[in-house]
Amino acid sequence: MGQLIAKLVGIFGSQEHKVIIVGLDNVVHTCPTIGSHVEELVLQKTHFLMWDLGGQEAVRPTWSSHYSNTEFVILVIDSTDRDWLLTAREELYKMLAHEALQGASVLIFANKQDLKESMTTAEISQFLRLSSIKDHPWHIQGCCALTGEGLPAGLQWMQSQVTAD
């Protein structure tokens, strides 16, 4: 997760928009986030305050303490780990059911798209049942956290949600 934040910060750089980033234990082969980490990104004069909450099972119950005033949820999926998709789907729907996230938009980064064994964004979307999400704008974006590919497109979608309001 920390590597993903670092790449996002390297790509970009009014009003501030709160974003929470969550992923499960094994999304990126780096040291996991312990507690939370906050960075600010600026994209065309739009400020995003990015809260990386970490994804270890022990800290997931604390995620909701960060939901207040959140406009965007970024869920990072390991596109090669089919076994974790059920857990990711359960955690996503728990978050979206929380009252404090009623108006939040959802961006799903399908990471590790550079690997041959990765699932496509369409496969992940179907497994996560994203088409059933009617009360939250959502977008799934393939990416590679190591190279940064796909990250600008995901952030541009977020910015389009801000300007659409």
Stockholm file with secondary structure:
# STOCKHOLM 1.0

chainA/1-165         MGQLIAKLVGIFGSQEHKVIIVGLDNVVHTCPTIGSHVEELVLQKTHFLMWDLGGQEAVRPTWSSHYSNTEFVILVIDSTDRDWLLTAREELYKMLAHEALQGASVLIFANKQDLKESMTTAEISQFLRLSSIKDHPWHIQGCCALTGEGLPAGLQWMQSQVTAD
#=GR chainA/1-165 SS CHHHHHHHHHHCCCEEEEEEEEECTTSSSSCCCCSCEEEEEEETTEEEEEEECCCCTTTGGGGGGGCTTEEEEEEEEETTCGGGHHHHHHHHHHHHHSGGGTTCEEEEEEECTTSTTCCCHHHHHHHHTGGGCCSSCEEEEECCTTTCTTHHHHHHHHHHHHHHC
#=GC SS_cons         CHHHHHHHHHHCCCEEEEEEEEECTTSSSSCCCCSCEEEEEEETTEEEEEEECCCCTTTGGGGGGGCTTEEEEEEEEETTCGGGHHHHHHHHHHHHHSGGGTTCEEEEEEECTTSTTCCCHHHHHHHHTGGGCCSSCEEEEECCTTTCTTHHHHHHHHHHHHHHC
//
